Amino acid sequence: MSPWSYLGLPRLLNIASKFNLEIEEKPIDLVGKVFPSTGGVAVPQRHISRQNYRLLELKRWGEFLKININIKPKFFPVKDPHTPALFCIASISLGKKIDFGFKLLENLWSLEKDISELEILKTISNNLQLDFNKLKELASSDKIKKIYEDNSSQAIHDEIFGVPMYIFKGEKFWGQDRLELLEYKIKNS
């Protein structure tokens, strides 16, 4: 549910389109699993100087990229980050890649919505022409929960410590401000 993922996704999609690349989206349990295993700290637990600078950077990047972003959304941190992540994985498994994840980010960071609420998830599903009941059933299945767990374990194993993390041919690029370096790598591969 990173604002940096939200800010970076339009440019990532542009890069993928430009080079005819497929994006493999892997939602992970960042705060509950990855941060504790890699030394990360959730935003509310960071020193106030880090929190304040993060807000300044979000404002700058939003203005620079001309992307509407609420730097202090009402529903962040998300009270239940797992439900939207499971719905996102379910959407991916139904072939609706990227779109559901982007709509989650947009609803959180721009539209001031609580993405852990089923009504919001239903609206997103309907807007993407996904059967909400089928998606909800799939999101609560052991299969999708295992994918979420496996994604998180794999992230820790692969030394993923934050999001967005873009990986191209095994090389990691952390943060939306590394997209130019990712594009450079792709061009020169």
PELINUR-V625727 format. One line per field, one symbol per residue. phi: phi as a letter, one per 30 degrees, with the letter a starting at -180 (. if undefined). psi: psi as a letter, one per 30 degrees, with the letter a starting at -180 (. if undefined). burial: # if it has 16 or more other ideal C-beta (glycine too) atoms within 10 Angstrom, else .. A space follows every 50 residues. Layout:
BEGIN
phi: ???
psi: ???
burial: ???
END
This chain:
BEGIN
phi: .dddddddeedddddddechcccccbdbddddcdeddbidbdedcdeedd dddedddddededddhcdbddbdecbdddbddeddddddddeddjcdied eddeddddcbcicdddddddddddeddchcdedddddddcddeddddedd edddededidbabdbcbbhiccbcjddcdddddeddecc
psi: hkfeeeefeeeeeeeeeeghkkkjkjklieeeeeeffgglklefflkeee eeeeeeeeeeeeeefhkjkjfikehkkkejfeeeeeeeeeeefggikeee eeeeeeeefefhljffkeeeeeeeeefghkjeeeeeeefgleeeeeeeee eeeeeeeghkflkkjkkkhfkkjkkfggeeeeeeeeeg.
burial: #########.##..#.........#######.###.#............. .......#..##....#.###.#.##.#..#############..#.### ##########..#####..###.##..#.#.#..##.##....#..##.. ##..##...##.####.#....#.##.##..##......
END
